Amino acid sequence: MSIDPSKVTICMVMTILLVLMPQSGYLSDIDNQKLDLEEEMVISHTSESESIWVDGGQPWPQSGKTPGRESLPPHHSPDGGAGIGEPENASEYNTIIDPVINWQYDDYVYSTDSFATPIADLTNSIITSEDSIERCGGDSLFTIIIQTEDIGGNLHSVLKIIEGEDADLAWQVDLGETDEIKAAPVIVDLNEDGIQEIIVAFDMSGTFYVKSYSPELVCSVTGWSPGGSHSAELLWTYSDSSLMIGSTDGPYVGSAYGNHKPTAQPLLADLDLDGTAELVLSLIDKDSDDPVVLALDLTGTAATSIWQKTLDKGTHPSDPAFVQTDENTAFILLTSVQSSSSAMWVWKLDANDGDANWDGKSLENTQGFDSNVPHIRLPGPVISNLDSDEAMEMIITIPSDFDGSSAAYGAEYYGLEIFDGTKIWDFEASNGFSDSAPISIDTDGDGDYDRVCWITWTTNTWNTNRDGFAGCHDDTDTSNPQEAWSKEILEPQGAPNDGIAIASPIWMDIDGSDEPELLVPYGRELRAYDGEVGTMAGINEEWNGAISIGHRLWSSPALADIDGDATLDLVLGDTVISLEIADIRPQQDGRSIEFSPVAPDPGETVTITVSFENAGTAETNENTDVVLYADGEVIARERFGNMQPVDPTGTGSLSTFTAEWSGGLGEHDFELVLDPYRNLSQSRYDNDFQITTLNVVNPYNASFEIPTEPTRITPGESSTISPNIRSTGRLAGIWSLSVDSTNLPEGWTWNDETPSGLDSIEIGVDEIWNPYLRVNAPEDALGSDSGYLTLTLTLDEDNNVSISSLLPIEANRTRGLSIRGPDGTANSMGYGLTGEYAEAWMLIHNLGNAEENQIIMSWDTTAWGNDLKLFDLDDNQVSALTLEPDEMILLTARLQVPNSASLGDLVNTPLEMCVTGDVCQTIELSFMATGTVTDVHQRTVPDNQLSWDISTDMPVGESQLEWSMSDAGLILPGWIWSTSGDLEIIDGDLVLSRSGPSRVYGTISLHLPHDAAPAFHSFMDSSTQSTDHKLQFSLEVLQIYRADLTVTSPLEQPHEVEV
C-alpha cells in the first residue's frame, strides 16, 4: 500500500481565552525612559512571537529588572498615585516623598543572602477560598529572599516568599546545606500558563545546581501555610559537578572574612528572540579555574544546555547582560577580570550559540595593580543609549582602586559601542572600589541617557574601617562626562563587612524638580541625595538624614507598588520603605460589618458590630468620622481620635463600635463609609467603604420548582410526576402536602406513590423534597383535555404558613395545538388601564409533525366587545397563524378596556384554535381593568438581565404608590432587583412617585443569578394606597444544561494530525 506524498492535515483548533488581571496597582505602562529603551530593544521580526521576552509582565523578575540590567523604576512622580480613584486606574505611581520603614521581615541581620531581591506578581499561584481572597494576597506583590537558618545544628539556605502588604511568610523551601547563596533567584513563566516559576542557582557539596519551583501559595482565613517539603512543586533540577557559581578565589573567601565567594548574578533573556526566556549563568570551571558562560533552555520538562562557552582570559566572570541589535541578532555581554593583575576583558557572545564576536577584547586598564578584585562581586555591563542614534551602548565597570583608601584613584567606568567596542568615554569615581553596577538616567527625557551614578567603597589596611562614596557624572551622552557631584559616607553602621558596597544605587523623582534623586543603600542605612546638588537637605526635610535599616544592605534595591495603593515602595532585601501616610479601611474580605444574630427573624433586633483599621504607614493625626447606613438610611455616626497603623508597620488595633437595627423580610444593604468628608490624608480612598447584605428570611418557607411545560399523558395510560419542593426558610420544617384535583379533566385521577407519604415530611434548609404523584388518563380522554393539580404545602406547626402551586397536565396527542398561559395551564389573565388594551400572554405549540397553516380561531363576545387581537412580542399584529412542526410561538391577546370601565371590572372569553374540525384546543382568557399594569410574562435562562415597564394612573389625592417586595414574592436568594424612572426601592418597598401628570412610569429590572433553579414565579401585591393598583407580573426560569471542556492533550493548539 502506498501513501500519497501529499498529506491531509486535520487542524483541531481550540481557542482558550486567558484573562490575566493585572495586579491591582500594577500600572499598564512604565515610564517614558523605559519605553524608549524597550522600543530600541524590542524590534519586530518574523519569529513565532510578536516581541521578545523583556520582563514577562513581572514588576522586578531579576537582578537589574530587565535583561539589559537597567534597573529602571516604574513611571512615577510626586503628583502621582490613586487620588480619589481606583489604584489600578492611576496613570503613574506616587513617589516616596516622606519615607518610613513599612515593614521588615524577621530579624535576620543579613537581610537576604542574595545580591538582589526579585518582586513577583503571584496572583495565579495562590490557592484560597472566596472568603479570604483579600487577606490572601489581594492587591499584594511578593518578594523573594534567601536566608540562612540553623536546622539541626547545620546551616541551611531557605528560599522564602514574603507577601507584600502584611510581611507574612507565604511559602518557603529548605534548599539544604548549600554554600551561601548570593545569586538572586529569577522569576519566569516557563510554560506560559500564567503561573510563575522561581529559578535559583547555587553550589552545594562541590556541585553546581539550578532548581525550578512552581510554588503553590496556600492560604485560608487563618493565614498562609508556608511549610512542607514542596517536592511536588519542584519542576526540575539541573546539576554539574564540574562547575561552580561561587569562586574560591577572592579576598573574603576565608572564614575570618565571612566566607564570601565572588558570585555573578543569573540572567533571564530571550536568546533566540522567540518570546520565551532562557537562563544565562556566569560560572567557573572547577578544574581549570576558567570562567564559563552557560545558556540553559527552560521550556521543556527539564533544563537543557543550549551552549557553553569557556572564556580563556581572566579568572572571574561578571554578571552577564543581553542586548538585541537587529530583528534577528542578539548578544550576551560580560566582562572578565584576572584577579592577580586586575586586567579586564569584555566579551560579546552570540546569543544563539555562544560564539565569540569578540574573543575577549582587552579594556586596557593599565593604571596600576590591584590584586583584590573582585572582592565579592564583579559588576557586569549595563545597557544604555548613550547617544542620539538607535543603537544601544554599554557601560562597563572597572572595579579597581589602585591606591586603596587614598583619593588619587577610584573605580573607572567606560562607555562602549556595542557594535565594535569603541570607547566613547571614560571617567573615574572620586575614590574606592566598585562591587556594584552603576545606573544610567535620562534626566531630560530625550531618550539619551545623560547621567551615570555609582557607589564605591574603601577600606584601611586592616580591613577594620570602611567608607563609602556615591556620585553622579553628567554628559554621558557626549564624549566628555563631568562629575556632577560626589559624597563620602564615613564609617557606616554595622559590622566591618557591611561597609562593602555591593548594592547598586537607584533613582527616584522625589521632589519633582530638576534631576531625579539618587537612593543609596550602604552599610545598614539608606540615604537619598538631591539629583541637582547632591545634598540630602536639598530634597526635603523628611529625607534630610540617613534612615537606619538595621540589616545589611548588600541586596540591590527594587521599586514596585508592593501593596497595591498606587504608591512606589522601595524593596531592600527583607525591608520595605514606603510613603508615610495613613490608609483607613474596613477589614478585608467583607468582615467589617457583623450581625448578631446572624440570621434574624423579621422584626427582631439585630446588634451590628463595626470594625475598621489604619492599614497605612502613619498615624491619622486627625479625627476619623464613620457613618453606617442601612438601606440608604443613616443608623449610626461615630468619631474616632488618632489611629495608629496596624501591623506590620505599627502597633495599632481595630477600632470598633456597635449599633442596633431591625427590619422586615428581604435583603438589606448595610454600608460602612469611612472618612466621608475626606478630612484625612490617605494613600487611597477607594477602600473607604464596605457593603454587606443581611438577608432576613422567614423561619419557615418553601417554593415549588415546577416547569410550565405540561406533563402530557396518553389516553389510557398514566405518568408519575415528581416536582421539586425546596425549603427556602431559615430553619428546617415539617410539612404536609395536599393535592386538589378539582381542575383535572373529567375522568382523570391521581394517586400518591411517595414512599413516605405526603404528611409530616421534614425538609432541611435549602434541601429538596420530591413527592411522587401518579396521574391517570382515562381511555376515552379527549385530545383537547387539559387541566392541573393544585399543590399546597403547609407547615405542620402553623397552618397559616402555606405555599401553593399548579401542576399542569395535558392529553398526549399526535396532532393538535397546546395553548397555555404563563403558569402552564390553559388560563391567562390580562390587565389594562382604562381606555387602553389589556394584554394576556400565551404560548402556542404545534404538537404535530406537520405544518399547520389553516388554524381556525374563535372567541366569544364580552361586555367590552369582541375586537380581540393577537400580537407577537415585537408588537406585530398576527391575523393568521402558521406553525411548523413542533414550533412554539409567544403571543399576547389584546382587548381594549373601555373608558367607562371601573377598576376591578373583569371579562372572560374562551379562545379556541382548531387545526381540523375536531382537533381543537381552548385557553380561557380573562381581562381586568386596573390602575397599574406591568409588562407581560417572560421566559428566560439563568444569569440574565430582565426588565418590566410599569405604568399607572395615580389614584386621586395620592402622590405615590407602595408595594412590599417581600409580600410580592420578589425576595429570593441571589436575585438582584433595581429600578429606574419614577420607581424606587426604599426600605424593602417598591415606591412609584408622581412628579407631574397622573400617568406615571417606571421600570423594575432583575439580574437573575446563574444558579437560579428552573421554576415559575408569580409576583403580586396590592399597593398600600389602593387595592385596585396591584403590582403583578410573572417569570419562568427555564432549565439550562452546562458543560465544561478541558483539553489535556495536546497541550499546543492547533494540533495537526497526518492521515
Summary of the structure (lengths in Angstrom):
residues: 1059
radius of gyration: 38.6
end to end distance: 14.0
largest distance: 119.4
contacts: 3623
relative contact order: 0.08
helix: 3%
strand: 44%
